[in-house]
Amino acid sequence: MQLLLLSASLLFGLAVARPPSLGSGPGPWPQGKVYTAWELAQFDLAPFNLTHMRIGCSKDNGSILFGCSIKFDWDDPNAEQSCACEDHWQWDGVTQAQGPTNNYTNEYLACKNDKAEFFQFKFVDIFDLSNFSLSLAHMYKDTKNFPTPTRTNMFAQPNITLQLMEKSNTTMTYSTACDCPIKVNITGMTI
C-alpha cells in the first residue's frame, strides 16, 4: 500500500511539474499557435542596449603600435540599471590574435561594481575593429522575476559590427552608423 501511494505521489508530481510541450496544446495559450522553447520560458527578458559605441586608435609617427580604446554605454532595461564601459589596449593594426602586437584583455573588466550589482565585459574575438565579439555579464538583485530578492546573472555574447568613420596612417575610428542602440539578446541567466 505504501509503495502504491509513493508511486502515485511521484507520478502526480511529474504531471503537476510537467512544463508545457513545444508546439500547440491545451492551456492558456491560443490553440494552433506553435511555441518556441524561448517563448515557453518563465522569463520575458528585454535585450541589453549598447549605445554610443566607439573604438578609436591612434599612434605617434614612428610608433609601431596604436593605442586603442573602446567606449560604450550599457543599459539593462530588465533591471532598470546602466553604466559606462571603457577599455584600452595596444595594437599593430593587423594582428587578429591576442598577443604582444594586439594585447586586448581577454579577462572580464568591470564597468560598474558596487556590491549591489556589477556590469562586466571582455573581448572574445577581434577579427577587425569593425567586427568583433564581446561577452557581457550583469549581476544584480532581481525583485521583478523572483518573490524574494535573488542575485541574478544575465549574460550575452554578441557579435558587434561597427562602421569605419576615419582612417589614416596614425588614426582609426569605428562607430555605430546611427545613434540607435545595439540590441543584444540575453542568451542565459544564472541565479
Kinemage of the C-alpha trace (Angstrom):
@kinemage 1
@onewidth
@group {chain A} dominant
@subgroup {mainchain}
@vectorlist {calphas} color= white
{ca met a 1} P 0.000 0.000 0.000
{ca gln a 2} L 2.805 2.434 0.921
{ca leu a 3} L 4.598 1.583 -2.301
{ca leu a 4} L 1.414 2.296 -4.264
{ca leu a 5} L 0.958 5.670 -2.519
{ca leu a 6} L 4.610 6.565 -3.117
{ca ser a 7} L 4.301 5.647 -6.809
{ca ala a 8} L 1.079 7.621 -7.183
{ca ser a 9} L 2.532 10.698 -5.482
{ca leu a 10} L 5.661 10.576 -7.667
{ca leu a 11} L 3.585 10.292 -10.834
{ca phe a 12} L 1.257 13.074 -9.675
{ca gly a 13} L 4.302 15.272 -9.025
{ca leu a 14} L 5.539 14.636 -12.548
{ca ala a 15} L 2.173 15.551 -14.031
{ca val a 16} L 1.956 18.771 -11.983
{ca ala a 17} L 5.576 19.785 -12.681
{ca arg a 18} L 5.496 18.882 -16.367
{ca pro a 19} L 6.200 22.028 -18.416
{ca pro a 20} L 4.088 22.723 -21.462
{ca ser a 21} L 5.403 20.923 -24.512
{ca leu a 22} L 6.673 22.609 -27.628
{ca gly a 23} L 4.016 23.045 -30.250
{ca ser a 24} L 0.319 23.537 -29.736
{ca gly a 25} L -1.758 22.010 -26.997
{ca pro a 26} L -4.258 22.716 -24.269
{ca gly a 27} L -3.570 25.512 -21.826
{ca pro a 28} L -3.984 29.245 -21.531
{ca trp a 29} L -2.401 29.702 -24.966
{ca pro a 30} L -4.246 30.204 -28.240
{ca gln a 31} L -4.946 26.900 -29.962
{ca gly a 32} L -2.947 26.198 -33.095
{ca lys a 33} L -0.013 28.501 -32.262
{ca val a 34} L 3.378 26.785 -32.261
{ca tyr a 35} L 5.675 27.999 -29.479
{ca thr a 36} L 9.460 28.007 -29.377
{ca ala a 37} L 11.354 26.945 -26.276
{ca trp a 38} L 12.200 30.593 -25.552
{ca glu a 39} L 8.508 31.599 -25.681
{ca leu a 40} L 7.681 28.871 -23.169
{ca ala a 41} L 10.407 30.063 -20.801
{ca gln a 42} L 9.451 31.532 -17.486
{ca phe a 43} L 11.075 34.889 -18.201
{ca asp a 44} L 10.427 37.543 -20.811
{ca leu a 45} L 13.746 39.403 -20.944
{ca ala a 46} L 14.317 42.588 -22.896
{ca pro a 47} L 17.686 42.802 -24.702
{ca phe a 48} L 20.614 44.787 -23.332
{ca asn a 49} L 21.037 48.149 -25.089
{ca leu a 50} L 24.569 49.242 -26.028
{ca thr a 51} L 24.775 52.872 -27.143
{ca his a 52} L 27.451 55.365 -28.198
{ca met a 53} L 29.826 52.505 -29.036
{ca arg a 54} L 33.105 53.764 -30.412
{ca ile a 55} L 36.572 52.310 -30.986
{ca gly a 56} L 39.383 54.758 -31.567
{ca cys a 57} L 43.049 54.025 -32.249
{ca ser a 58} L 45.892 56.482 -32.715
{ca lys a 59} L 49.682 56.406 -32.767
{ca asp a 60} L 52.574 58.815 -32.921
{ca asn a 61} L 54.696 58.896 -36.070
{ca gly a 62} L 57.424 56.280 -35.735
{ca ser a 63} L 55.455 54.179 -33.234
{ca ile a 64} L 54.736 50.563 -34.168
{ca leu a 65} L 51.591 50.147 -32.056
{ca phe a 66} L 48.335 52.068 -31.990
{ca gly a 67} L 46.850 52.985 -28.626
{ca cys a 68} L 43.221 51.804 -28.885
{ca ser a 69} L 40.153 52.243 -26.714
{ca ile a 70} L 36.567 51.063 -26.745
{ca lys a 71} L 33.812 53.081 -25.075
{ca phe a 72} L 30.092 52.400 -24.823
{ca asp a 73} L 27.083 52.890 -22.579
{ca trp a 74} L 25.213 49.789 -21.413
{ca asp a 75} L 21.591 49.758 -20.309
{ca asp a 76} L 19.796 46.730 -18.862
{ca pro a 77} L 16.051 47.506 -19.061
{ca asn a 78} L 15.257 44.343 -17.071
{ca ala a 79} L 16.998 45.775 -14.018
{ca glu a 80} L 16.488 49.460 -14.889
{ca gln a 81} L 20.239 49.956 -14.374
{ca ser a 82} L 23.009 51.250 -16.617
{ca cys a 83} L 26.709 52.113 -16.734
{ca ala a 84} L 29.531 53.318 -18.978
{ca cys a 85} L 32.254 50.897 -20.124
{ca glu a 86} L 35.775 51.550 -21.363
{ca asp a 87} L 38.957 49.601 -22.083
{ca his a 88} L 42.390 50.418 -23.553
{ca trp a 89} L 44.951 48.239 -25.355
{ca gln a 90} L 47.741 48.387 -27.919
{ca trp a 91} L 47.553 47.002 -31.450
{ca asp a 92} L 49.727 46.902 -34.578
{ca gly a 93} L 46.691 47.443 -36.830
{ca val a 94} L 46.909 43.996 -38.446
{ca thr a 95} L 47.141 41.133 -35.951
{ca gln a 96} L 43.830 39.449 -35.068
{ca ala a 97} L 45.020 37.061 -32.349
{ca gln a 98} L 45.503 38.289 -28.804
{ca gly a 99} L 49.215 38.681 -28.005
{ca pro a 100} L 52.069 41.219 -27.827
{ca thr a 101} L 51.002 43.049 -31.020
{ca asn a 102} L 47.288 43.016 -30.097
{ca asn a 103} L 47.158 42.993 -26.330
{ca tyr a 104} L 43.428 43.427 -25.733
{ca thr a 105} L 42.452 41.806 -22.479
{ca asn a 106} L 40.622 38.509 -22.547
{ca glu a 107} L 39.716 38.863 -18.860
{ca tyr a 108} L 36.494 40.452 -17.659
{ca leu a 109} L 36.665 44.187 -16.972
{ca ala a 110} L 34.269 45.768 -14.507
{ca cys a 111} L 32.288 48.694 -15.872
{ca lys a 112} L 30.470 49.038 -12.565
{ca asn a 113} L 30.933 47.124 -9.318
{ca asp a 114} L 29.265 48.465 -6.194
{ca lys a 115} L 28.463 45.278 -4.196
{ca ala a 116} L 24.753 45.543 -5.081
{ca glu a 117} L 25.398 44.935 -8.778
{ca phe a 118} L 28.134 44.639 -11.342
{ca phe a 119} L 28.432 45.035 -15.098
{ca gln a 120} L 31.434 43.430 -16.774
{ca phe a 121} L 32.616 42.692 -20.303
{ca lys a 122} L 35.504 41.188 -22.202
{ca phe a 123} L 36.557 40.709 -25.798
{ca val a 124} L 36.067 37.173 -27.072
{ca asp a 125} L 37.445 37.717 -30.581
{ca ile a 126} L 38.618 40.723 -32.545
{ca phe a 127} L 38.535 39.846 -36.226
{ca asp a 128} L 38.742 43.507 -37.114
{ca leu a 129} L 37.819 46.709 -35.279
{ca ser a 130} L 34.593 46.686 -37.278
{ca asn a 131} L 33.809 43.039 -36.486
{ca phe a 132} L 34.331 41.564 -33.015
{ca ser a 133} L 32.660 39.566 -30.256
{ca leu a 134} L 32.077 40.587 -26.654
{ca ser a 135} L 30.989 38.665 -23.601
{ca leu a 136} L 28.671 40.701 -21.348
{ca ala a 137} L 27.502 39.857 -17.827
{ca his a 138} L 25.267 41.806 -15.455
{ca met a 139} L 24.661 40.577 -11.904
{ca tyr a 140} L 22.091 42.243 -9.650
{ca lys a 141} L 19.350 41.518 -7.109
{ca asp a 142} L 16.259 40.698 -9.158
{ca thr a 143} L 12.987 41.641 -7.467
{ca lys a 144} L 10.962 41.546 -10.692
{ca asn a 145} L 11.230 37.835 -11.559
{ca phe a 146} L 11.599 36.403 -8.039
{ca pro a 147} L 9.454 36.855 -4.895
{ca thr a 148} L 12.478 37.477 -2.685
{ca pro a 149} L 15.463 39.454 -3.954
{ca thr a 150} L 17.647 36.912 -5.716
{ca arg a 151} L 21.092 37.570 -7.144
{ca thr a 152} L 20.692 37.072 -10.896
{ca asn a 153} L 23.416 36.977 -13.520
{ca met a 154} L 22.281 37.793 -17.078
{ca phe a 155} L 24.795 37.199 -19.841
{ca ala a 156} L 25.157 37.557 -23.603
{ca gln a 157} L 27.805 37.091 -26.281
{ca pro a 158} L 27.048 39.388 -29.209
{ca asn a 159} L 28.910 39.845 -32.469
{ca ile a 160} L 29.332 43.588 -32.998
{ca thr a 161} L 29.671 45.329 -36.351
{ca leu a 162} L 30.828 48.957 -36.464
{ca gln a 163} L 31.394 51.299 -39.400
{ca leu a 164} L 34.729 52.856 -40.284
{ca met a 165} L 34.410 56.587 -39.683
{ca glu a 166} L 38.028 57.698 -40.199
{ca lys a 167} L 41.291 56.024 -41.207
{ca ser a 168} L 44.809 57.320 -41.801
{ca asn a 169} L 48.344 56.117 -41.075
{ca thr a 170} L 48.017 57.377 -37.492
{ca thr a 171} L 44.277 57.222 -36.711
{ca met a 172} L 41.359 54.784 -36.975
{ca thr a 173} L 37.858 55.426 -35.671
{ca tyr a 174} L 34.922 53.000 -35.777
{ca ser a 175} L 31.434 53.715 -34.510
{ca thr a 176} L 27.796 52.757 -34.844
{ca ala a 177} L 26.207 54.092 -38.020
{ca cys a 178} L 23.426 55.851 -36.130
{ca asp a 179} L 22.569 56.906 -32.615
{ca cys a 180} L 20.305 53.853 -32.296
{ca pro a 181} L 21.175 51.225 -29.687
{ca ile a 182} L 22.774 47.896 -30.463
{ca lys a 183} L 20.190 45.416 -29.155
{ca val a 184} L 21.876 42.418 -27.521
{ca asn a 185} L 19.705 39.403 -26.761
{ca ile a 186} L 20.327 37.816 -23.388
{ca thr a 187} L 21.470 34.262 -24.007
{ca gly a 188} L 21.498 32.950 -20.461
{ca met a 189} L 20.790 33.550 -16.812
{ca thr a 190} L 22.079 32.021 -13.601
{ca ile a 191} L 20.656 32.505 -10.130
